[in-house]
Amino acid sequence: MLHSVCVRAISAHLNAHDVGFIPGLAGVACLLVSFFSQNAARKGASPYALAAMA
């Protein structure tokens, strides 16, 4: 849902020929970086998992 709203907003600014799409692109880039780095961080084993089992 958020993705389609961002894409529509970026598209509207591009069609209006102004530079308002730059913050939108930066936001989408930050969203993608956050999503992929969060999933990569979850792949590793937790160092606290063994302490909880003991």
C-alpha positions as CSV (number, residue, x, y, z in Angstrom):
1,M,0.0,0.0,0.0
2,L,2.7,2.5,1.0
3,H,4.7,1.6,-2.0
4,S,1.9,2.4,-4.5
5,V,1.3,5.7,-2.7
6,C,5.0,6.7,-3.0
7,V,5.1,5.6,-6.7
8,R,2.0,7.7,-7.4
9,A,3.4,10.7,-5.6
10,I,6.7,10.4,-7.5
11,S,4.9,10.1,-10.8
12,A,2.8,13.2,-10.1
13,H,5.9,15.3,-9.4
14,L,7.6,13.9,-12.5
15,N,4.6,14.8,-14.7
16,A,4.4,18.3,-13.1
17,H,8.1,18.8,-14.1
18,D,9.2,19.9,-10.6
19,V,11.9,18.5,-8.3
20,G,9.5,17.4,-5.6
21,F,10.2,13.8,-6.6
22,I,13.7,13.8,-5.1
23,P,12.6,13.5,-1.5
24,G,10.2,10.7,-2.5
25,L,13.0,8.8,-4.2
26,A,15.2,9.2,-1.2
27,G,12.3,7.9,1.0
28,V,11.8,4.9,-1.2
29,A,15.5,4.2,-1.2
30,C,15.7,4.4,2.6
31,L,12.6,2.1,2.9
32,L,14.3,-0.5,0.7
33,V,17.6,-0.3,2.5
34,S,15.9,-0.7,5.8
35,F,13.8,-3.6,4.6
36,F,16.8,-5.6,3.2
37,S,19.2,-4.8,6.0
38,Q,16.6,-5.8,8.6
39,N,16.0,-9.2,6.9
40,A,19.7,-9.8,6.6
41,A,20.2,-9.1,10.3
42,R,17.5,-11.6,11.2
43,K,19.3,-14.4,9.4
44,G,22.1,-14.7,12.0
45,A,21.7,-16.8,15.1
46,S,21.1,-14.9,18.3
47,P,23.9,-15.0,20.9
48,Y,21.3,-15.0,23.6
49,A,19.4,-18.1,22.4
50,L,21.8,-20.5,24.1
51,A,21.7,-18.6,27.4
52,A,17.9,-18.8,27.5
53,M,18.0,-22.6,27.0
54,A,20.5,-23.2,29.8
